[in-house]
């Protein structure tokens, strides 16, 4: 996937796969409605 930070595999309707860097930024921004879990 190279330098991608966020990836949604073709046909995937569920969770979005993202990097730890993006996860931490979303948490720091205080975003709500998120459910984050380790893969």
VEXFI-105690 format. One record per atom (N, C-alpha, C, O, CB): residue number from 1; residue in three letters; atom name; x, y, z. Coordinates in steps of 0.05 Angstrom, whole numbers, plus 5000, padded with zeros to 4 digits. Atoms other than C-alpha are relative to their C-alpha. Glycine has a CB too. Example, Ala and Ser with C-alpha at 12.3 -4.5 7.8 and 13.67 -1.06 7.14 Angstrom:
2
SITE  num  residu  atome     X     Y     Z
SITE    1     Ala      N  5018  4976  5000
SITE    1     Ala     CA  5246  4910  5156
SITE    1     Ala      C  5018  5024  5000
SITE    1     Ala      O  5039  5024  5013
SITE    1     Ala     CB  4980  5001  5025
SITE    2     Ser      N  4984  4976  4999
SITE    2     Ser     CA  5273  4979  5143
SITE    2     Ser      C  4985  5022  5014
SITE    2     Ser      O  4995  5044  5018
SITE    2     Ser     CB  5009  5009  4971
//
This chain:
39
SITE  num  residu  atome     X     Y     Z
SITE    1     Unk      N  5016  4976  5000
SITE    1     Unk     CA  5000  5000  5000
SITE    1     Unk      C  5017  5025  5000
SITE    1     Unk      O  5006  5047  4999
SITE    1     Unk     CB  4981  5000  5024
SITE    2     Unk      N  4983  4977  5002
SITE    2     Unk     CA  5060  5046  4999
SITE    2     Unk      C  4997  5020  5022
SITE    2     Unk      O  4999  5013  5046
SITE    2     Unk     CB  4995  5014  4974
SITE    3     Unk      N  5002  4978  4981
SITE    3     Unk     CA  5050  5113  5033
SITE    3     Unk      C  4971  5006  5008
SITE    3     Unk      O  4966  5028  5020
SITE    3     Unk     CB  5013  5024  4989
SITE    4     Unk      N  5027  4995  4993
SITE    4     Unk     CA  4975  5107  5043
SITE    4     Unk      C  4996  5001  5030
SITE    4     Unk      O  5009  4986  5045
SITE    4     Unk     CB  4981  4978  4989
SITE    5     Unk      N  5006  4998  4971
SITE    5     Unk     CA  4948  5129  5111
SITE    5     Unk      C  4973  4987  5006
SITE    5     Unk      O  4968  4978  5028
SITE    5     Unk     CB  5000  5029  5009
SITE    6     Unk      N  5027  5011  4996
SITE    6     Unk     CA  4876  5105  5101
SITE    6     Unk      C  4994  4982  4976
SITE    6     Unk      O  5001  4989  4953
SITE    6     Unk     CB  4978  5023  5002
SITE    7     Unk      N  5006  5018  5022
SITE    7     Unk     CA  4852  5046  5060
SITE    7     Unk      C  4973  4987  5005
SITE    7     Unk      O  4967  4977  5027
SITE    7     Unk     CB  5022  4978  4998
SITE    8     Unk      N  5025  5015  4999
SITE    8     Unk     CA  4784  5017  5045
SITE    8     Unk      C  5001  4980  4977
SITE    8     Unk      O  4998  4988  4954
SITE    8     Unk     CB  4974  5018  4998
SITE    9     Unk      N  4999  5020  5022
SITE    9     Unk     CA  4791  4951  5006
SITE    9     Unk      C  4975  5000  4983
SITE    9     Unk      O  4953  5005  4993
SITE    9     Unk     CB  5005  4973  5012
SITE   10     Unk      N  5022  5001  5019
SITE   10     Unk     CA  4748  4944  4944
SITE   10     Unk      C  4978  4981  5011
SITE   10     Unk      O  4983  4959  5018
SITE   10     Unk     CB  5010  4990  4973
SITE   11     Unk      N  5023  5016  4991
SITE   11     Unk     CA  4678  4919  4963
SITE   11     Unk      C  4996  5000  5030
SITE   11     Unk      O  4977  4988  5040
SITE   11     Unk     CB  5003  4973  4990
SITE   12     Unk      N  5001  5000  4971
SITE   12     Unk     CA  4691  4931  5037
SITE   12     Unk      C  4979  5020  5009
SITE   12     Unk      O  4982  5044  5003
SITE   12     Unk     CB  5027  5006  5013
SITE   13     Unk      N  5021  4982  4991
SITE   13     Unk     CA  4629  4961  5070
SITE   13     Unk      C  5002  5006  5030
SITE   13     Unk      O  4987  5022  5041
SITE   13     Unk     CB  4973  4990  4994
SITE   14     Unk      N  4998  4997  4971
SITE   14     Unk     CA  4652  4957  5142
SITE   14     Unk      C  5021  5021  5008
SITE   14     Unk      O  5021  5044  4998
SITE   14     Unk     CB  5007  4974  5013
SITE   15     Unk      N  4980  4982  4988
SITE   15     Unk     CA  4711  4987  5179
SITE   15     Unk      C  5020  5010  4979
SITE   15     Unk      O  5024  4998  4958
SITE   15     Unk     CB  5015  4985  5022
SITE   16     Unk      N  4978  4988  5016
SITE   16     Unk     CA  4764  5032  5148
SITE   16     Unk      C  5026  4993  5014
SITE   16     Unk      O  5028  4995  5038
SITE   16     Unk     CB  4996  5031  4997
SITE   17     Unk      N  4974  5006  4989
SITE   17     Unk     CA  4836  5011  5157
SITE   17     Unk      C  5017  5026  4998
SITE   17     Unk      O  5019  5038  4977
SITE   17     Unk     CB  5014  4977  4983
SITE   18     Unk      N  4983  4975  5000
SITE   18     Unk     CA  4882  5069  5178
SITE   18     Unk      C  5025  4996  5016
SITE   18     Unk      O  5027  4976  5032
SITE   18     Unk     CB  4984  5023  5011
SITE   19     Unk      N  4974  5002  4986
SITE   19     Unk     CA  4951  5081  5205
SITE   19     Unk      C  4997  5010  5029
SITE   19     Unk      O  4979  5024  5035
SITE   19     Unk     CB  5022  5015  4985
SITE   20     Unk      N  4999  4991  4972
SITE   20     Unk     CA  4968  5092  5278
SITE   20     Unk      C  5002  5031  5001
SITE   20     Unk      O  4990  5043  5019
SITE   20     Unk     CB  5024  4987  5015
SITE   21     Unk      N  4997  4971  5001
SITE   21     Unk     CA  4987  5164  5259
SITE   21     Unk      C  4973  5014  4997
SITE   21     Unk      O  4968  5033  5011
SITE   21     Unk     CB  5019  5008  4977
SITE   22     Unk      N  5027  4989  5004
SITE   22     Unk     CA  4917  5179  5234
SITE   22     Unk      C  4982  4995  5025
SITE   22     Unk      O  4967  5013  5033
SITE   22     Unk     CB  4987  4988  4975
SITE   23     Unk      N  5016  5007  4976
SITE   23     Unk     CA  4885  5143  5294
SITE   23     Unk      C  5006  5020  5022
SITE   23     Unk      O  4988  5030  5035
SITE   23     Unk     CB  5006  4971  5009
SITE   24     Unk      N  4992  4982  4978
SITE   24     Unk     CA  4925  5186  5343
SITE   24     Unk      C  4991  5029  4994
SITE   24     Unk      O  4982  5043  5013
SITE   24     Unk     CB  5030  5000  5004
SITE   25     Unk      N  5009  4973  5007
SITE   25     Unk     CA  4908  5250  5305
SITE   25     Unk      C  4970  5003  5005
SITE   25     Unk      O  4961  5024  5014
SITE   25     Unk     CB  5007  5007  4971
SITE   26     Unk      N  5029  4999  4996
SITE   26     Unk     CA  4834  5234  5307
SITE   26     Unk      C  4993  5001  5030
SITE   26     Unk      O  4975  5015  5038
SITE   26     Unk     CB  4986  4975  4987
SITE   27     Unk      N  5005  4999  4971
SITE   27     Unk     CA  4837  5220  5382
SITE   27     Unk      C  5008  5027  5011
SITE   27     Unk      O  4993  5038  5028
SITE   27     Unk     CB  5017  4978  5014
SITE   28     Unk      N  4991  4973  4990
SITE   28     Unk     CA  4876  5285  5395
SITE   28     Unk      C  4980  5022  4992
SITE   28     Unk      O  4976  5040  5008
SITE   28     Unk     CB  5027  5007  4988
SITE   29     Unk      N  5019  4980  5009
SITE   29     Unk     CA  4824  5324  5355
SITE   29     Unk      C  4973  4997  5015
SITE   29     Unk      O  4956  5014  5012
SITE   29     Unk     CB  4995  4997  4970
SITE   30     Unk      N  5024  5004  4985
SITE   30     Unk     CA  4770  5296  5401
SITE   30     Unk      C  4976  4992  4983
SITE   30     Unk      O  4953  4997  4990
SITE   30     Unk     CB  4993  5025  5015
SITE   31     Unk      N  5022  5009  5018
SITE   31     Unk     CA  4729  5266  5344
SITE   31     Unk      C  4982  4981  5015
SITE   31     Unk      O  4991  4964  5031
SITE   31     Unk     CB  5011  4987  4975
SITE   32     Unk      N  5019  5017  4987
SITE   32     Unk     CA  4666  5232  5367
SITE   32     Unk      C  4987  4981  4979
SITE   32     Unk      O  4989  4986  4955
SITE   32     Unk     CB  4978  5016  5014
SITE   33     Unk      N  5013  5019  5018
SITE   33     Unk     CA  4627  5173  5338
SITE   33     Unk      C  5019  4980  4989
SITE   33     Unk      O  5011  4964  4971
SITE   33     Unk     CB  4987  5015  4978
SITE   34     Unk      N  4980  5019  5010
SITE   34     Unk     CA  4690  5133  5327
SITE   34     Unk      C  5001  4976  5018
SITE   34     Unk      O  4997  4978  5042
SITE   34     Unk     CB  5028  5013  4999
SITE   35     Unk      N  4995  5024  4984
SITE   35     Unk     CA  4702  5062  5349
SITE   35     Unk      C  5026  4989  4988
SITE   35     Unk      O  5026  4978  4966
SITE   35     Unk     CB  4976  4979  4998
SITE   36     Unk      N  4973  5009  5009
SITE   36     Unk     CA  4776  5045  5343
SITE   36     Unk      C  5008  4975  5014
SITE   36     Unk      O  5004  4972  5038
SITE   36     Unk     CB  5021  5023  5004
SITE   37     Unk      N  4990  5025  4987
SITE   37     Unk     CA  4806  4977  5355
SITE   37     Unk      C  5025  4991  4985
SITE   37     Unk      O  5028  4996  4961
SITE   37     Unk     CB  4978  4978  5000
SITE   38     Unk      N  4976  5011  5012
SITE   38     Unk     CA  4871  4942  5342
SITE   38     Unk      C  4993  4977  4983
SITE   38     Unk      O  4975  4961  4989
SITE   38     Unk     CB  5021  4991  5022
SITE   39     Unk      N  5006  5023  5018
SITE   39     Unk     CA  4872  4893  5284
SITE   39     Unk      C  5015  4976  5009
SITE   39     Unk      O  5013  4955  4996
SITE   39     Unk     CB  5008  5008  4971
//
